[in-house]
Amino acid sequence: MAYFHSPPFSVVHENGSASGMDREILEAIAKQMDIQLEMVTCPFNRCLLLMADSELDLMMGLIKTEARAEFLNFVEPPYYSLRSSYSFYKLNSKPFTVSAYEDLYDHSIAHTRGGVYFPRFNQDHKLRKVPLMTETQQLQLLLRGRVDLVISVDETFDFVLRSMGVDDQLEKVAYQEFYPVSSYMSLSKKSEFNKRINDFGAAIQTLRINGKLPEILAKYGIEEIPSSQGIPAEK
């Protein structure tokens, strides 16, 4: 299975080992289904490409989109839904302000290659977007003044800032976007595990009913909303 660095939900350590919320959920599902998991760590967009090429079977932590549905089958139900906060980060030393979406047009914005954010941002081709493989690369360019802003989910980028010891050099701009999202487990369309896709969904339901899934989500600070409020698909 594909495993990408998106702390604290999924963490890839320098030695290549993996930890985090998604790993705990996966291990609980694997135990429920009596299957063995082999994790392959990769940058987010590389993981997507490996899934598209059917070189890997399973990937966690994805928002459902029409483009991704061309090469992925999404396991129903999603394993959590939340109201996600998207923030834009800048250097403290830069005097500009961003108080509304329209202010973004004046700046270059680093983001994760292949990532999905809120719809207006995703579909806006007039913004000066700079796609990069990892949050670490985005932060490095921001610190060097090569980009003006980085867009990220608060929990992920705040973790990166603290881990690199530079949280005192950056700040969030005033403008933020809040958007309900659902996070899915997905299978490559050519994976042999598709014959058990309903079993994956049933395992998620069982773990929710017996309290194990809510316990893991609470451990990582996930405050769920009803899945009906999540966004099921996006172009």
N, C-alpha and C positions, 0 to 999 in steps of 0.2 A: 504494500500500500504506500501511497505518496504521503509524505509528512513534511510540511513547510513551517518555517519559523514565523510565528505570529503570537508573541508572548502577550499575556501569560497563558493564553488558550492552548497554544502549541509552541513548544520550546525545543530548538535544536541547539545542542551544546557544541563547544569547539571541538570536542573529541568525536562528534558525529552522533552521540547518543540523543535520545528524544525523551521528553517528559511533558507534563502539562495536562490540561483538562481533557483535550481530545484523546490523548493516549489513555487516560483513565477510563473514559467512556468506551473507547474501542476495546480495551481489555475486558471490560464488563460484558460487552456484546459478544466478544469472542468466546468467553466462558459460557455464556448463555447458549450460544449456537454450537459449541464444541468444535471450533475451528482454530487454526494456527495463523498468526499474523507475522509477516516479515515487513518491517518498516524500511522504506527507502527515503532518505532525507534529500530535499532539493529546494531551490528557490521556487517561489509560488508559480511564476509563469512557466518554469521548466517542468514543474509537477503537472500543470495543465497539459503541456505538450506531450508528456509521457503518457498521460491518460488518453489523449486524443489518438496517439499512435498505438494504443492498446498494449503498451509495455508494462503498465501497472494496472491493478484491478480496482482499487478503492481510494477515495479521497474524502476527507472530512472538511467541514468549515466553509462550505460554498453557498453563495446565494444563487438561486435558480434564475437562469436567463435563457432566452431563446437560443442565443449563440452557443451556450454551453450544452444545451439540450440536444444539439446536433451530434455530439459525441459522448454524452453522458446520460445515464439513467439516474434519476434522483429518487432516493428511498423516501417513501412516505410512511409516517409523518416526519417533518423536520424534528431534529432532536432538541432544538430550543428556538424560541422567538424572543426578541427584545427590541427596545427602542434605542437604536444605536446613535451615538453622538459623533459627528464628524467635525474635527477641528482643523484649523490651519495654523501652523507654527511659523514663527519668524525669529530672527535674532533680536535680542533686547536692544542692541546698538543701532538698529535700523529705525528711523523716525516715522516711517509711514504707518498709516492705519488702514484697517479693513473692517468697516462696520456694516457693509451690505454686500450681497453677492456681486453686484455690478463693480465693486472695487477690485474684484479679482482680475479683471481684464488688464489692469495696469502692471501685473506681476507674473513672473514665471513660477510654475507650481510643480514640484516633484511629487510623483505618485508611484505606486507599485505597478509594474508592468503586468497587464492581465487582470488587475484588480477591478472590483465594482464598488462604487460609492453610492451617492444618492443620484436619482435620475437626471436632474438638471445638469449636474456636473458631468455625468457619464456621457450625455448626449450633446454637450456643448463643444463644438469643434473650433470655436473662436478663442477659447482660452489657450494660453501658452503652457501646455502640459509637457512635462519632462518625465518620460517613463524610465524607471530604474528597477533593478532586480530585487533589492532588499531595502528595508528601512534604514539599515546602517549606511548604505550608499547614499540614501536621500539625506540623512543627517550630515554626512561628511561634506556633501556639496553645499548644504545650507550653511554650515560652519565656515566654509571657504568663500561664501558669498557668490557661489556659482548659480544658485537659484534663490528666489525671494521667499518662497513659502514651501511647506510640505503639508499635504493633506493626509490625515490618518485617523483611525479610530483612537479615541483618547487612551483607552487602557493599553493598547499595543505600543503607541509611541511614547507614552509616559514611562513605560517599563524600559524601553530602549534608552531614553534620556538618562534615567537613573543608573542603568547598568554601565553607561559610558561616562557617567559623572559630569554631564554637561547640562543638567537640568536648570542650572542657574544662569545659563547663557541664552536661553530661549524663552519665549512666551507665546501663549495662544492669542490670536487676534480676537477682537470683539465678536466678529461674525462666526456663528456656528450653525450647523444644520443637524436637526434631529429627525430620524427616519426609522420606522419599524421594519425590521428585517427578520427573515427566518433562515436558520443555518441548517444545511442539509448534508447528509452522507450521500455520496454518489458513487456509481459504478461505471467503469468504462463499458461502452455498449457491446464490445466484443469479449468482455470478461466471462469466464465460465460461471462466475458467481451470480450472474443475472438469473439463473434458474432458482436461486435462493433469495431473490430480492424481497419477496414477501416475508421471508423468515427474518431478514434484517429489520424490516418495519415492525414485525411482531416483537422482536427482541427489544427494540426501543420502547414499545408500549409496555412491555413487561417490566422493564427497568424503571419506567415512570410510575407504574402502579405500585411496585414494591418499595418505592422510595429511594432506590439507589441513584437514579438519574438526578432527581432534585437535590440529593445530598451532594453529588459531585458539582453540579451547577452552583449551588450555594457556596461551596468551598472556594470557588473562583469568582464570587461576587456577581454572578449572573442573576439579574432580577427579571424574571420572565413576564411576558405578556401572553394572553391567549394566542395560539397559533393562527387563529382566524384574523388577528390584527396584523400579522406579518405580511410581507409582500411576497406573494407566491411566485411571481415571474416578472422579468423585465427584459426588454429588448437589448 
